[in-house]
Amino acid sequence: MSVLRGIGVGRGAAVGPVAVARPAPALPAEERTDPEVADAVVADALAAIEAVADALDQHA
C-alpha cells in the first residue's frame, strides 16, 4: 500500500506533475531497527506528502 493512500492517493496514481511510485519491498529486520534508516524512510515519506500537497495547491 502506498504511503499516500491514507490521504486519498492510490498506488501508481498521478496528482498533477507528481507521480506516486509503488512502495518499495519491506526492509530486512536489521534495517528496520536502524535509526538512520528509519529517519531516511520518514524523510522520504514527508517529502512525498509535501510534493503532493504542493501539486494540489497548484490546482486549487
ROKOL-789050 format. One record per residue (C-alpha): z, y, x. Coordinates in pm, whole numbers, plus 50000, padded with zeros to 5 digits. Layout:
ATOM     c3     c2     c1
ATOM      Z      Y      X
...
***
This chain:
ATOM     c3     c2     c1
ATOM  50000  50000  50000
ATOM  49919  50346  50122
ATOM  50197  50580  50226
ATOM  50043  50834  49991
ATOM  50018  50613  49682
ATOM  50357  50745  49566
ATOM  50203  51090  49519
ATOM  49903  50959  49328
ATOM  49655  50894  49606
ATOM  49522  50539  49613
ATOM  49423  50334  49914
ATOM  49089  50443  50054
ATOM  49074  50746  49826
ATOM  48950  51085  49934
ATOM  49113  51415  49848
ATOM  48880  51698  49932
ATOM  48793  51672  50300
ATOM  49081  51431  50367
ATOM  49016  51058  50355
ATOM  49324  50840  50316
ATOM  49299  50547  50554
ATOM  49409  50195  50478
ATOM  49756  50119  50610
ATOM  49796  49956  50949
ATOM  49926  49600  50971
ATOM  50303  49559  50981
ATOM  50466  49633  51315
ATOM  50620  49349  51516
ATOM  51000  49324  51486
ATOM  51069  49471  51831
ATOM  50863  49781  51746
ATOM  51023  49825  51403
ATOM  51363  49873  51568
ATOM  51238  50110  51841
ATOM  51345  50467  51751
ATOM  51043  50618  51928
ATOM  50804  50403  51723
ATOM  50990  50492  51404
ATOM  50967  50862  51488
ATOM  50592  50829  51550
ATOM  50537  50646  51220
ATOM  50729  50913  51029
ATOM  50540  51191  51208
ATOM  50206  51028  51118
ATOM  50310  50989  50755
ATOM  50424  51351  50732
ATOM  50101  51472  50891
ATOM  49900  51274  50636
ATOM  50105  51414  50348
ATOM  50064  51769  50480
ATOM  49688  51719  50515
ATOM  49662  51604  50154
ATOM  49880  51892  50036
ATOM  49659  52139  50225
ATOM  49347  51986  50072
ATOM  49499  52007  49724
ATOM  49594  52371  49785
ATOM  49233  52449  49877
ATOM  49114  52303  49546
ATOM  49379  52472  49334
***
